[in-house]
Structure formats: structure tokens, C-alpha cells
């Protein structure tokens, strides 16, 4: 398995970014609950926004490359859902446009990294399958 997009310092960029995003989502949730008395949308964005990083952490110990891809793909779905809830919160005046844009930017960055990671692993998996199919011991 890859270490989920490393930078030149060998830090897990995707995992760290998703954790920082989850912290922001938890703080948003606290704000929505205390200041806006909003509980339904709050629960939805808290669940999807924190699931992104949790699934990325799960992927680290995936049982196979296919399981790794599956975990990241589900994380990608959660990020997409989070983007939806952010838009809805903005359009219903629970959060302002500036906050929405900031959180959406972070969410879109996670989406981009997740797409890149999933595509890279799919190519690796495909190349491995092709290589095994051509190996003389398989003939």
C-alpha cells in the first residue's frame, strides 16, 4: 500500500489534510449546535466530514490493494457528500459564504488527492495483474 501521498518530508499529506479538515468540521458542528441550534444538518456534516479521514486511516491497514482502493473510494464519496452539506448550510444561511468557501476549498483539495490516489492504485493493480498474466510460471 502507498503511504497516502507523501511529501518530500515523508509525511502522509492526505492523512494529515483529512485530519485537519475533520477538526474544522467538528468545530463547525459545535458552532451549529451552540449558536444556530441546528441538529439535523449538523449531524449529517459531522458524520460525512469526519468519515473522510477515518476511512483514509482504515486504508492504511487494508487487507489488499483492492480493499485499499475501496476504502479510499468510500472516503471520496464522503467528501462529495460533505461538499453537498456545506453548500446546503450556506444556501440556508447557517454559515456565511466565506466560511463555506474556505471549507469547500479544503474539501475539494481532499477530493483531488483522493482521486489521484485511487487512480494511481488502480493503475498499479492493473499493471500487477497484467504482469502476473504474462509471467512464465502462469503459462
Secondary structure, 3 states (H helix, E strand, C coil): CCCCCECCCCCEHHHHHHHHHHHHHHHHHHHHHHCCCCCHHHHHHHHHHHHHHHHHHHHHCCCCHHHHHHHHHHHHHHHHHHHHHHHHHHHCCCCCHHHHHHHHHHHHHHHHHHHHHHHHHHHHHHHHHHHHHHCHHHC
